[in-house]
Amino acid sequence: MSDEHALAWLQEAVARVQTRQVEFPENGDWPLIARPGEIRAARPMDAESTGARLILVLETYTQADPWINACLLAEAVEVAGDKDLRLDPSDTNLSFPVLAESDVVGPLFMVQLGPPLGQIGALLLDDLKAAVYGEWTSALGGRRGVPIVARDEARWRLKEDEIAAIHALSHACMEHLMMADTEQGATDVVLDPDLLSSEQPGSPVSTLLKLLAVVDEEQIRLDVPTEGLLRTDGLPEWTASLSPDEARALEPVWQGCLRAERQTDAGEHDAHWNAGWSAPTDGTLARHLARRATGGTRAFRVLTSRSRWPASTPGGVVALDIDGVGRIQVKPELVEAAA
């Protein structure tokens, strides 16, 4: 057989193999909600960080700023330690075996995730979650590797590299959650500047009433992009006609405007939505979030309306990429649903 004939045979065989195209979040389903047991690719939030890793979703939390608890997956099943669990293709629907590293776990924002690639069953997931907390069931015995006992062992260094990998993926979410735990009182929520643009210019009363009901019920603190309000048709004239009692009732809005004014010193950064958010065409909301993100905030709740975000899903998030900063997570919350 000639070399040319062998090469042609190989090319035809490769062409017959059906490959699976794996795409990242820009081409995924938005708003994004991850489910426990899913296997997805995850990447860091920081602009300078590159590379992605497979993770297994252990738990999901959709209240406030949505996040997941994730277990890192490794493809080198031959280096398994006693804290690693082998998952075969029959367990995951992947085309290759992986290791679920029960000792390499961390929190991730949902916008770090790509589309689902596989799924494990509920019983196996429960056993794996118990293993993360040190409770090993007999069903996992045949899946575990050999203990790693010496620092000079190559597997020890590999495990250190895996821990560094989960830190690179999870540090932004972990810092955000730690800050949320230490904060007292109301939670900051950004007001979509397009929310107060009424279908009947000059009379945004019904929208403001819904807005104030949400603020009072959920004890939130508004962050109002003043750039958008100043260009809202009819609103300046309407607010000038308020009585003293009506003006006092709108105190959360005025405080939100002052809060936003104190946050406008940061330089401008280009921002790009990775979803079909029907934000104002002038980009006011994106610019406001970009300015706040330069100060370190990586997740935002945005109070908006179903007319501005018709595809909103409770707990779902969208992504905003900011040049020089990285990815931030945005969760739309509807005044219609909360009021």
C-alpha positions as CSV (number, residue, x, y, z in Angstrom):
1,M,0.0,0.0,0.0
2,S,1.4,3.4,-1.0
3,D,1.8,6.2,1.5
4,E,-0.6,8.3,-0.6
5,H,-3.3,5.5,-0.4
6,A,-2.8,5.1,3.4
7,L,-3.2,8.9,3.9
8,A,-6.3,9.0,1.8
9,W,-7.8,6.2,3.8
10,L,-7.0,8.0,7.1
11,Q,-8.5,11.2,5.8
12,E,-11.7,9.5,4.9
13,A,-12.0,7.8,8.3
14,V,-11.4,11.1,10.1
15,A,-14.1,12.8,7.9
16,R,-16.6,10.1,9.0
17,V,-16.1,10.8,12.7
18,Q,-18.8,13.1,14.0
19,T,-17.1,15.7,16.2
20,R,-19.0,17.8,18.8
21,Q,-18.6,21.5,18.5
22,V,-18.1,23.0,22.0
23,E,-19.0,26.7,22.2
24,F,-18.6,29.2,25.0
25,P,-21.2,31.4,26.7
26,E,-21.5,33.9,23.9
27,N,-23.3,31.3,21.9
28,G,-25.1,29.7,24.8
29,D,-28.7,30.1,26.0
30,W,-29.4,33.3,27.8
31,P,-30.4,34.2,30.5
32,L,-28.1,31.4,31.9
33,I,-29.2,29.1,34.7
34,A,-27.0,26.1,35.6
35,R,-28.4,23.0,37.2
36,P,-26.9,20.6,39.8
37,G,-25.2,17.6,38.2
38,E,-24.3,19.4,34.9
39,I,-20.9,19.3,33.4
40,R,-19.8,22.5,31.8
41,A,-16.7,24.4,30.8
42,A,-15.7,27.3,33.1
43,R,-13.3,30.2,32.6
44,P,-12.0,33.0,34.8
45,M,-13.7,36.3,35.2
46,D,-10.5,38.4,34.8
47,A,-9.6,39.9,31.4
48,E,-5.9,38.8,31.6
49,S,-6.7,35.2,32.5
50,T,-7.1,32.6,29.8
51,G,-8.0,28.9,29.5
52,A,-11.0,26.9,30.5
53,R,-11.6,23.8,32.6
54,L,-14.4,21.3,32.9
55,I,-16.4,21.5,36.2
56,L,-19.2,19.6,37.7
57,V,-22.0,21.7,39.2
58,L,-22.6,20.6,42.8
59,E,-25.1,23.2,43.9
60,T,-26.8,26.3,42.5
61,Y,-28.0,29.4,44.3
62,T,-30.2,31.8,42.3
63,Q,-31.2,34.3,45.1
64,A,-29.4,37.7,45.1
65,D,-26.3,37.3,42.9
66,P,-26.6,33.7,41.4
67,W,-23.6,31.4,41.8
68,I,-22.7,27.7,41.8
69,N,-20.5,25.5,43.9
70,A,-18.4,23.5,41.5
71,C,-16.0,20.5,41.6
72,L,-13.0,20.6,39.2
73,L,-12.8,17.7,36.7
74,A,-9.5,16.3,35.4
75,E,-9.0,14.1,32.3
76,A,-5.9,12.2,33.5
77,V,-7.7,9.4,35.3
78,E,-4.5,7.4,35.8
79,V,-3.3,9.8,38.5
80,A,-6.3,9.5,40.7
81,G,-5.8,10.0,44.5
82,D,-8.2,8.7,47.1
83,K,-10.1,12.0,47.0
84,D,-10.7,11.7,43.3
85,L,-13.7,9.8,41.8
86,R,-13.6,8.2,38.3
87,L,-16.6,9.1,36.2
88,D,-17.0,7.0,33.1
89,P,-18.8,8.0,29.9
90,S,-21.8,6.0,31.0
91,D,-22.0,8.2,34.1
92,T,-21.6,11.6,32.3
93,N,-22.6,11.3,28.6
94,L,-19.1,12.6,27.8
95,S,-17.0,10.6,25.3
96,F,-14.1,10.1,27.7
97,P,-13.6,9.3,31.4
98,V,-12.9,12.1,33.9
99,L,-11.9,12.5,37.6
100,A,-14.2,14.4,39.9
101,E,-11.8,16.0,42.4
102,S,-13.8,16.1,45.7
103,D,-11.0,18.1,47.4
104,V,-10.8,20.8,44.6
105,V,-14.1,22.8,45.0
106,G,-15.0,26.4,44.8
107,P,-17.7,29.0,44.0
108,L,-18.2,30.3,40.5
109,F,-20.5,33.0,39.0
110,M,-22.9,31.5,36.5
111,V,-21.6,33.7,33.7
112,Q,-18.3,31.9,33.8
113,L,-20.0,28.8,32.4
114,G,-20.4,27.5,28.9
115,P,-23.3,25.3,27.6
116,P,-23.9,22.0,29.3
117,L,-21.8,19.1,28.0
118,G,-22.9,16.3,30.2
119,Q,-24.9,15.3,33.3
120,I,-24.6,12.8,36.1
121,G,-27.5,11.2,37.9
122,A,-29.1,12.4,41.1
123,L,-27.9,9.4,43.3
124,L,-24.2,9.7,42.1
125,L,-24.4,13.5,42.6
126,D,-25.6,13.0,46.2
127,D,-22.8,10.6,46.9
128,L,-20.2,13.0,45.4
129,K,-21.5,16.0,47.4
130,A,-21.3,13.9,50.6
131,A,-17.7,13.0,49.7
132,V,-16.9,16.7,49.4
133,Y,-17.8,17.0,53.1
134,G,-15.8,13.9,54.0
135,E,-18.6,11.4,54.1
136,W,-17.7,8.5,51.8
137,T,-20.4,6.0,50.9
138,S,-19.6,2.4,50.0
139,A,-20.9,3.0,46.5
140,L,-17.9,5.1,45.7
141,G,-15.3,2.6,46.8
142,G,-14.5,1.3,43.3
143,R,-14.2,4.8,41.9
144,R,-11.4,6.1,44.2
145,G,-7.7,6.2,43.5
146,V,-4.7,5.5,45.7
147,P,-3.9,7.9,48.5
148,I,-1.3,10.6,47.9
149,V,1.1,10.4,50.9
150,A,4.4,12.1,50.0
151,R,5.2,15.6,49.0
152,D,7.9,14.5,46.6
153,E,5.3,12.4,44.7
154,A,4.4,13.8,41.3
155,R,0.7,13.5,42.0
156,W,1.2,15.9,45.0
157,R,2.5,18.6,42.6
158,L,-0.3,17.9,40.2
159,K,-2.9,18.3,43.0
160,E,-1.3,21.6,44.0
161,D,-1.7,22.7,40.3
162,E,-5.3,21.7,40.4
163,I,-5.9,23.8,43.6
164,A,-4.3,26.8,41.9
165,A,-6.6,26.3,38.9
166,I,-9.8,26.3,41.0
167,H,-8.5,29.4,42.8
168,A,-8.0,31.2,39.5
169,L,-11.5,30.3,38.5
170,S,-13.3,31.0,41.8
171,H,-11.5,33.9,43.5
172,A,-13.7,36.6,42.0
173,C,-16.9,34.9,43.2
174,M,-15.4,34.0,46.6
175,E,-14.4,37.6,47.2
176,H,-17.9,38.8,46.3
177,L,-19.5,36.3,48.6
178,M,-17.2,37.2,51.5
179,M,-18.0,40.9,51.0
180,A,-21.7,40.2,50.9
181,D,-21.4,38.3,54.2
182,T,-19.7,41.3,55.9
183,E,-22.1,44.0,54.6
184,Q,-24.9,45.1,56.9
185,G,-28.3,46.6,55.9
186,A,-29.7,47.1,52.5
187,T,-28.3,45.6,49.3
188,D,-27.3,47.7,46.3
189,V,-29.5,47.2,43.2
190,V,-28.9,49.2,40.0
191,L,-31.9,50.9,38.5
192,D,-32.2,50.4,34.8
193,P,-32.2,54.0,33.5
194,D,-34.7,52.9,30.7
195,L,-37.2,51.8,33.4
196,L,-38.4,55.3,33.9
197,S,-39.0,56.1,30.3
198,S,-42.7,55.9,30.2
199,E,-44.9,55.0,27.3
200,Q,-46.8,58.2,28.3
201,P,-44.0,60.8,28.6
202,G,-44.3,63.1,31.6
203,S,-46.3,60.6,33.7
204,P,-44.1,57.8,35.1
205,V,-46.3,57.5,38.2
206,S,-47.3,53.8,37.9
207,T,-43.7,52.7,37.3
208,L,-42.4,54.8,40.3
209,L,-45.1,53.3,42.6
210,K,-44.0,49.7,41.6
211,L,-40.4,50.7,42.1
212,L,-41.0,52.2,45.6
213,A,-43.0,49.1,46.6
214,V,-40.0,46.9,45.6
215,V,-37.5,49.1,47.5
216,D,-39.7,49.0,50.6
217,E,-40.5,45.3,50.6
218,E,-37.0,44.0,49.8
219,Q,-35.0,46.7,51.7
220,I,-32.8,47.4,48.8
221,R,-30.7,50.5,48.1
222,L,-31.0,52.0,44.7
223,D,-28.0,52.9,42.5
224,V,-29.5,55.2,39.8
225,P,-27.4,56.1,36.7
226,T,-28.1,59.8,36.5
227,E,-26.8,60.1,32.9
228,G,-29.9,58.2,31.8
229,L,-32.4,60.0,33.9
230,L,-31.3,63.4,32.6
231,R,-32.2,62.3,29.1
232,T,-35.5,60.7,30.0
233,D,-38.3,62.6,28.2
234,G,-40.7,64.4,30.6
235,L,-39.1,63.2,33.9
236,P,-37.3,66.4,34.9
237,E,-40.5,68.4,34.4
238,W,-42.6,65.8,36.2
239,T,-40.3,65.7,39.3
240,A,-40.3,69.6,39.4
241,S,-44.1,69.5,39.9
242,L,-44.0,67.1,42.9
243,S,-45.4,68.3,46.2
244,P,-43.1,68.1,49.3
245,D,-44.7,64.9,50.5
246,E,-44.3,63.3,47.0
247,A,-40.7,64.4,46.9
248,R,-40.0,62.8,50.3
249,A,-41.6,59.5,49.1
250,L,-39.1,59.4,46.3
251,E,-36.2,59.7,48.6
252,P,-34.7,56.3,47.7
253,V,-34.5,57.5,44.1
254,W,-32.7,60.7,45.0
255,Q,-30.3,58.9,47.3
256,G,-29.6,56.5,44.4
257,C,-28.8,59.4,42.2
258,L,-26.3,60.8,44.7
259,R,-24.7,57.4,45.1
260,A,-24.2,57.1,41.4
261,E,-22.7,60.5,41.2
262,R,-20.0,59.5,43.7
263,Q,-19.0,56.5,41.4
264,T,-18.3,58.3,38.2
265,D,-14.6,59.2,38.6
266,A,-13.3,56.0,37.0
267,G,-12.2,56.1,33.4
268,E,-14.4,54.9,30.5
269,H,-14.0,51.2,29.4
270,D,-15.7,49.7,26.4
271,A,-18.3,47.2,27.3
272,H,-20.0,44.5,25.2
273,W,-23.2,42.6,26.1
274,N,-23.0,38.9,25.4
275,A,-26.7,38.5,25.3
276,G,-29.8,40.1,23.8
277,W,-30.4,42.5,26.6
278,S,-32.6,45.3,25.3
279,A,-30.6,48.0,27.0
280,P,-30.8,51.7,26.1
281,T,-29.3,52.1,22.7
282,D,-27.0,54.8,24.0
283,G,-25.3,52.3,26.3
284,T,-26.0,54.2,29.6
285,L,-26.5,51.1,31.7
286,A,-23.4,49.3,30.3
287,R,-21.2,52.4,30.9
288,H,-22.5,52.7,34.4
289,L,-21.8,49.0,35.2
290,A,-18.4,49.3,33.6
291,R,-17.4,52.2,35.9
292,R,-18.5,50.3,39.0
293,A,-16.7,47.2,37.8
294,T,-13.4,49.1,37.7
295,G,-13.8,49.4,41.5
296,G,-13.9,45.7,41.9
297,T,-17.6,44.8,41.7
298,R,-18.2,41.7,39.5
299,A,-21.9,41.0,40.0
300,F,-24.9,43.3,39.7
301,R,-28.6,43.0,40.2
302,V,-30.5,45.4,37.9
303,L,-34.1,46.4,38.6
304,T,-35.8,46.6,35.2
305,S,-39.1,45.9,33.5
306,R,-40.5,43.0,31.4
307,S,-41.1,45.4,28.6
308,R,-37.3,46.0,28.5
309,W,-36.4,42.4,29.2
310,P,-39.1,40.1,27.9
311,A,-37.0,36.9,28.0
312,S,-36.1,37.2,31.6
313,T,-36.0,34.0,33.6
314,P,-36.2,34.1,37.5
315,G,-32.6,33.6,38.7
316,G,-31.1,33.8,35.1
317,V,-28.1,36.0,34.4
318,V,-26.5,37.7,31.4
319,A,-22.9,38.7,30.9
320,L,-21.1,42.0,30.2
321,D,-17.5,41.9,29.0
322,I,-15.5,45.0,29.9
323,D,-12.2,45.8,28.1
324,G,-9.3,45.7,30.6
325,V,-11.5,44.4,33.4
326,G,-13.1,41.1,32.3
327,R,-16.5,39.6,32.6
328,I,-19.2,40.8,35.0
329,Q,-22.5,39.1,35.9
330,V,-25.8,40.9,35.5
331,K,-29.1,39.6,37.0
332,P,-32.3,41.3,35.7
333,E,-35.0,41.6,38.3
334,L,-38.5,42.7,37.2
335,V,-40.5,45.2,39.1
336,E,-43.7,43.4,37.9
337,A,-42.6,40.2,39.5
338,A,-41.5,41.7,42.8
339,A,-44.2,44.3,43.3
